[in-house]
């Protein structure tokens, strides 16, 4: 394996630039739930109106949202 392509740190090397600074306790859960609920409501309205391109775009936003992932993990745990 080529060491320059490795993602594991060498002895004495730190991965500080890769690790996220976001902590579980720092998450504003009200904001997370509001964002996810608002997107879900927009998807519902777009379906009712038959705007399928908008539905697809909004679903993409929801499924690729950090807030949606955080809320999903919180609900499972």
C-alpha positions in Angstrom: 0.0 0.0 0.0 1.2 3.4 -0.9 1.7 5.4 2.4 0.8 8.7 0.7 -2.7 7.4 -0.1 -3.3 6.0 3.4 -5.9 7.6 5.6 -4.4 6.1 8.8 -2.1 8.4 10.7 1.6 7.7 10.9 3.2 7.8 14.3 3.0 11.3 15.7 0.7 12.5 12.9 -2.7 14.0 13.8 -6.0 13.9 11.8 -7.3 17.2 13.2 -8.3 18.5 9.8 -10.5 15.5 9.1 -12.4 15.1 12.3 -15.7 17.1 12.8 -15.9 19.8 15.4 -19.6 19.2 15.9 -20.5 17.5 19.2 -23.7 15.7 20.0 -24.4 17.9 23.0 -24.0 21.1 20.8 -26.8 20.2 18.4 -29.8 22.5 18.5 -32.5 19.8 18.4 -35.4 22.2 18.0 -33.8 23.7 14.9 -33.1 20.1 13.6 -36.7 19.0 14.0 -38.1 22.2 12.6 -35.9 21.9 9.5 -36.8 18.3 8.9 -40.5 18.8 9.5 -40.6 21.8 7.2 -39.0 19.9 4.4 -41.4 17.0 4.9 -44.4 19.4 4.8 -43.0 20.9 1.6 -42.7 17.5 0.1 -46.3 16.7 1.0 -47.6 19.9 -0.6 -45.6 19.3 -3.7 -47.1 15.8 -4.0 -50.6 17.1 -3.6 -50.0 19.6 -6.3 -48.4 17.0 -8.6 -45.1 18.9 -8.9 -42.9 15.8 -9.2 -39.7 17.5 -10.1 -40.0 19.6 -7.0 -40.8 16.5 -4.9 -37.6 14.8 -6.2 -35.5 17.9 -5.4 -36.9 18.2 -1.9 -36.4 14.5 -1.2 -32.8 14.9 -2.3 -32.4 17.8 0.1 -33.9 15.8 2.9 -31.9 12.7 2.4 -28.6 14.5 2.0 -29.2 16.8 4.9 -27.0 16.7 8.0 -30.0 17.6 10.1 -32.0 14.7 8.7 -29.1 12.3 9.5 -28.8 13.7 13.0 -32.5 13.3 13.6 -32.6 9.8 12.3 -29.7 8.7 14.5 -31.3 10.4 17.5 -34.6 8.6 16.9 -32.9 5.2 16.6 -30.8 5.6 19.6 
